[in-house]
Amino acid sequence: MCELCDSINDKYRLIKETKYSFCIICQCPLKFGHLMVMPKRHVTQTTMNELTPEESHDLFCLLNEIQQVVENLWEDSAVILKNNGKHITQAHLHFHVFPSKWYLRNLVWEYENIPERVEIPKEKYIEMKNIIQQNIT
């Protein structure tokens, strides 16, 4: 069993458990209020389509509830992130939720060192759309 599968037994970190999902305080949290929401069943980080419809519904309902709690407690917006690809540190599917005074665009802008907002021409939207749609099965 993986570390995140076992983390449901860490009662000092367990926030809420539902039929198919649970929420825990992140180990080594980035900041106060950094939580993780994940399915109970081991589903790999890159294959969310392995979730059953019931698991998926349960997971996103819990994620929504935790988002609302975080926003109510800290009066900040909740940022919800899912690592993927080379950024995965745990194989078990999970979402990070934490309060932030910055909105997502600022977080990415600061980390990636890119302009906060860049207008692109309509042709670039069309190019991006075509590339993405060509790769959807």
Secondary structure, 3 states (H helix, E strand, C coil): CCHHHHHHHCCCCEEEECCCEEEEECCCCCCCCCEEEEECCCCECCCHHHCCHHHHHHHHHHHHHHHHHHHHHHCCEEEEECCCHHHCCCCECCEEEEEECCCHHHHHHHHHCCCCCCCCCHHHHHHHHHHHHHCCC
